[in-house]
Amino acid sequence: MDLMLYRSELVWLAHQLDQQEHSPDIPSVWKAIRETDLAKSVPRVAEKRQVYLTGEPEVVYSMTDLFDSLPDEKQVHIVTEEQNTHPALNWMSITYYPPHELKQLPDGENVTLFTTAKLPLWSRTYFSKNRISQVVSAEEIMTLHRFSGVRQTNIVEFSYTDLLDDTRVILDERSKRPDHQLFPEIPKQFSFKLSQLHEDLNWDQELDEVAAHMLNTYWLQNRPPFPEWMPILLREIQQFLRLKQNQHGRTNILEQLEEWGLRDKRID
């Protein structure tokens, strides 16, 4: 691969590597690139991402599509592929802890809280112990601004990418990548942010942020190995840069981003 042919793409990639937070405990495409010797083979692939969530049973039932019926408030639920056929369960293991069972959450793990428009009283204990890493709500909750380490996501319609803040992974060198692809969605926060911007503004930074998010999501879902995936990554960055140069209004941009996210990114 002639890297000189991808000068602009490498500059963009280097900028993203510099911008993205580097944590040794959180898997990401950026971490994989940093750890990869591009002259050799790659790190081990994760078996499944362990995701933990909580919230009142009726709230979790109404805000997600994880359950066909109201979950039992006295039982920890592991969402299985027999109960839910969504392809995300091929790479994500989801466990729901009702409020009264949250004490069973494994040591060292954090949880995503689903709520409507306010924080339930029982959650205060878990905020004080730093066990809640993300809150997914129907409306913005101003109280959360006091918690710098807690991510807040406001949703209109549930997406499995809303759970990606929980990045606990079990490493197993025997695990294999799925044969099929899972494609990233445009983050709802970006679509909302874009709708608030004026048509005549420069959207480059916002577009870079969403592209970085979607590339990271694709890698987390599919785990293509480096260095084999580097040519495909550079090709997709090249396609994104073309898209960014030819933007024609927010509707057109959203359509192009959606089409870009659905491009085949498997190793040739």
ZITATA-V533954 format. One record per pair of residues at least 4 apart in sequence whose C-alpha atoms are under 6 Angstrom apart, sorted by the first residue. I is the first residue (numbers start at 1). GAP is how many residues later the second one is. Records with the same first field share a line. If there is no record, write none. Layout:
# ZITATA-V533954
I: GAP ; GAP
This chain:
# ZITATA-V533954
6: 4
9: 228 ; 229
10: 4
16: 4
17: 13
26: 141
29: 187 ; 190
36: 6
38: 189
42: 183 ; 184
44: 129
46: 124 ; 125 ; 126
47: 123 ; 125 ; 128
48: 43 ; 44
49: 43 ; 44 ; 119 ; 120
50: 43 ; 118 ; 119
51: 42 ; 43 ; 115
52: 42 ; 43 ; 44 ; 59
53: 43 ; 58 ; 59 ; 60
54: 42 ; 43 ; 44 ; 59
55: 5 ; 58 ; 59
57: 4 ; 14
59: 4
60: 4
61: 9
64: 94
73: 25
76: 20 ; 21
77: 18 ; 19
78: 16 ; 17
79: 15
81: 4
88: 4
97: 4 ; 5
110: 21 ; 22 ; 23
111: 21 ; 22
112: 20 ; 21 ; 22 ; 23
113: 22
114: 21 ; 22 ; 23
115: 22
116: 21 ; 22
117: 22
126: 5
127: 5
133: 17
134: 16 ; 17 ; 18
135: 17
136: 17 ; 18
137: 17
138: 16 ; 17
139: 15
183: 35 ; 79
184: 30 ; 33 ; 34 ; 77
190: 4
219: 4
225: 4
247: 6
248: 4
256: 4
